[in-house]
Amino acid sequence: MNVLPVGMFETDLNGRLVSADESFRALALSGGAVPVGSAPWANAHPGDRAAAELAWARLREAGEALTTTFRVWTAQGKMVWLRLDAIPRRDVFDQQLGFSGCVTDITEEQHQRQLSERLTGLLGVSPDAVLIIDRHGSPTYANDAARALFGVDDAIDLVREPTMRGLLQTLRDQIPRQVLDTPRSGDWNGEVVFRGPDGLTRTLNVTVYVQRAADGAIEFWASQIRDVTTSKQLQAELAHQATHDALTGLPNRTLMLRTLAEALDRGRYHHQQVAVLFLDLDRLKDVNDNSGHDVGDLLLASVASRLASATRPADIIARIGGDEFVVMCEGGIDEQVALELADRVRHGLSGRLMLNGVEVDLSVSIGVALSNPRSPLETTPADEAVTLLRHADTAMYSAKRRGRSRCELFTDEMMPDARQRKQLSTALEQAMASDELRLAYQPIVSTHTGRLVGAEALLRWRHPQRGLLMPRDFVPLAEESGTIVPMGDWVIRQACKDARAWLDAELVERNFSVHVNVSGRQMSEGAFVERVIATVHELDLLPQQLTLDFSEETLSADQPTTTRALQTLRRFGVNIALDNFGTGVSSLTALRDYRADILKLDGSIASTLGAAGEDDPIVRSIVQLAHALDMSVVAEWVTSPDQLYRLKMLGCDMAQGYLLGEPCPAEDFAVATRTRRP
């Protein structure tokens, strides 16, 4: 038997059942018998019965119609919602006999209402603006974020808000026609620019959903609006930072290579050359060392500004390294024009500048390279850009080698030298694995006792083709490539191993110390100190049996990591020696700012010591100053007995040089110590 969705019932004056039909039994009583004398909601959820009784009591007092809702369990164990409607029942004399009513299954309606309330609550707290508009363009719903976006307090005010009408018109103009013209519901997502009621321009990410009826007519528009102004600005700022130099605001290497590749692609199409000017500031490091990095930064910013004035409006300027700038020129440029422009730039950047009260002499070396618009098609513009930049760099180094402050045009003849440097750099990376590196030791002797107190470890490279190479031939390449770090670790370890062997053989005394030169690049490595300490412990050396020599140039680089590493090693007990003292203009500053145990007097100062004694006062003053600072003094390049005697008289503690012993391998050094022992 089919059951209607509406069940009928009658009650007495107290609201207790008198009769009910089958539909009521099926809906409200789970198909059971009518409990005459019970309330119509007798089978309701316990939480709903009390509310129904209270509503019925108000009905009897007011004598009006009643509507209430409650939940019941069906015979299948499913909970359904019922709505009960009841009105007074009277006889022909208008005497109230009871009540007549009906119950209706509103489960689906109730679920939809709950869902609507939950969605409305969720949309209300959403940070995105949510707006629902009817087919006539009037808003029917706007959450708090939407009202804040349009600057109104009530959704009704949106109708009169001009900014909302402007946004709606913008959306109509941008939504694709297929979304508007199709008879089916559809959606669209995009970004629009919106000027708010505060006058500020914002970027909005908008999603619009168009709901249509069965006949294709628009029922409503629903839109979700997110203000992405801040994120767009952040993305733009991050993109700018990724492609521009922070100090000068110029494009960096990444953007320059991209721009250069695009220019080369255009040059191929129009059969025109592209020129690259590679600029390197001469002696920027001297400015940083003598005047501080603040002045150096001001100099770089000044160079960027002067470059803009010295070049053409269409030229692209970039800073691609610490003191390296690049100018890209296109548009019918040739060799003569490129060189004239380079020379104009060189003159524009040369001269004396006053920066923060400091006078700075500025000069630049410039390398020029031009593209070949008929380059092979298999060479991509990106690869050609890298090659062209490398050619300009090679020409710039040629200008530096030929005296600085000049311009050089790249030629094919420069390639062998650049190729040779590249090959040597590649071979250097394999030198340690091939056991091609060697150490030579030069003795350091006490000027007062004549006893051996140390030895300086000097690096040599036995190149398979080029023979024995001195440090000046390959250390700069190692610095550039970073190979100096593992190479330096090998030198320290090998020197300590040789010292351990001499100590075990009792060829040297316990106050013996092996000296090793260390570069600033090594010091910048975070684990350098730990590796040195581990080597000393592993080989069972006393910390003072290792001396690390640092040049004045390394110390004046003013790197915090270098300073911390030096102080940590010194506290551990390793001797720190200031090498080549007297060759730089900031020697006294280095003595003041950096604590060291040993001062190594550069050989150029002590080499003229002799009978005339012209340099005696200078050397005596340096020795006295070092002793006042608790430092020992080692004189280098001692080649004559007269020099050695004068150094002893002037108070110099130690000496090294060809007079006392030439650099030799570890095994020869051991033999020499045997013959030197008293």
Helices and strands as residue ranges (DSSP letters): E 6-11, E 17-20, H 22-28, H 46-62, E 66-73, E 79-90, E 96-105, H 107-125, E 129-134, E 139-142, H 144-150, G 155-160, H 162-174, H 177-181, E 186-195, E 201-212, E 218-227, H 229-243, H 253-270, E 275-281, H 284-291, H 293-310, E 316-319, E 324-329, H 335-349, E 351-355, E 358-362, E 364-370, H 381-401, E 407-409, G 412-414, H 415-431, E 437-446, E 452-463, E 467-469, H 471-481, H 484-504, E 513-517, H 520-523, H 528-538, G 543-545, E 546-551, H 552-555, H 560-572, E 575-581, H 587-593, E 598-601, H 603-606, H 616-628, E 632-635, H 641-649, E 654-655, H 666-676
